[in-house]
């Protein structure tokens, strides 16, 4: 994962402010070091979104953080993948 913990913490703060259910961290698959946040909301299905990104050629999913679970515990994981 190319995103730094500081970036992920900032994105988690944004996810909380926006009342997102999940934060999906994506990155480019073509050797780039850029990572991007994707915010998932109540009306969306996180599993479908992750499947769409993992099946693509430009981006991959590096982690999924559930806003309903303790954030600090998820940040300690090497690769958070909380789809529920």
C-alpha positions in Angstrom: 0.0 0.0 0.0 1.5 3.3 -1.0 -0.8 5.5 1.2 0.8 6.6 4.4 -1.0 6.3 7.7 -1.2 10.0 8.0 -3.1 10.2 4.7 -5.4 7.4 5.8 -6.1 9.1 9.1 -7.0 12.3 7.2 -9.3 10.4 4.8 -11.0 8.7 7.8 -11.7 12.1 9.3 -13.3 13.1 6.0 -15.3 9.9 5.9 -16.6 10.5 9.4 -17.6 14.1 8.5 -19.3 12.9 5.4 -21.1 10.1 7.3 -19.6 7.5 5.0 -19.9 3.8 6.0 -16.5 2.8 4.6 -13.3 4.3 3.3 -11.8 2.3 0.4 -8.1 3.1 -0.3 -7.2 2.6 -3.9 -4.0 2.9 -5.8 -2.9 2.9 -9.4 -1.7 -0.4 -10.8 0.7 0.9 -13.3 3.7 1.4 -11.0 2.5 4.7 -9.7 2.8 5.5 -6.0 -0.4 7.5 -5.9 -3.3 6.4 -3.6 -6.8 7.8 -3.5 -9.7 7.7 -1.1 -13.1 6.4 -2.1 -16.0 7.1 0.3 -18.8 4.6 0.4 -22.2 5.7 1.7 -25.3 3.9 3.2 -27.0 3.7 -0.2 -24.0 1.9 -1.8 -22.8 -1.7 -1.6 -19.1 -1.7 -0.5 -18.6 -5.3 -1.7 -19.7 -4.4 -5.2 -17.5 -1.3 -5.3 -14.5 -3.3 -4.1 -15.2 -6.0 -6.7 -15.4 -3.4 -9.5 -12.1 -1.8 -8.5 -10.3 -5.2 -8.1 -11.5 -6.3 -11.5 -10.1 -3.2 -13.3 -6.8 -2.6 -14.9 -6.1 1.0 -13.7 -6.7 0.7 -9.9 -6.6 -1.8 -7.2 -8.0 -1.8 -3.6 -5.3 -1.5 -0.9 -7.6 -1.4 2.1 -11.2 -1.1 3.3 -11.9 0.7 6.6 -15.4 0.3 8.2 -16.5 3.5 10.0 -18.6 1.3 12.4 -15.5 -0.4 13.9 -12.7 1.1 16.1 -10.4 3.1 13.8 -7.2 2.7 15.8 -7.5 -1.1 15.7 -8.0 -1.1 11.9 -5.0 1.3 11.5 -2.8 -1.2 13.3 -3.6 -3.9 10.8 -1.1 -4.5 8.0 -4.0 -4.4 5.4 -7.5 -3.6 6.7 -10.2 -5.3 4.7 -13.5 -4.7 6.5 -16.4 -5.3 4.1 -19.2 -5.6 6.7 
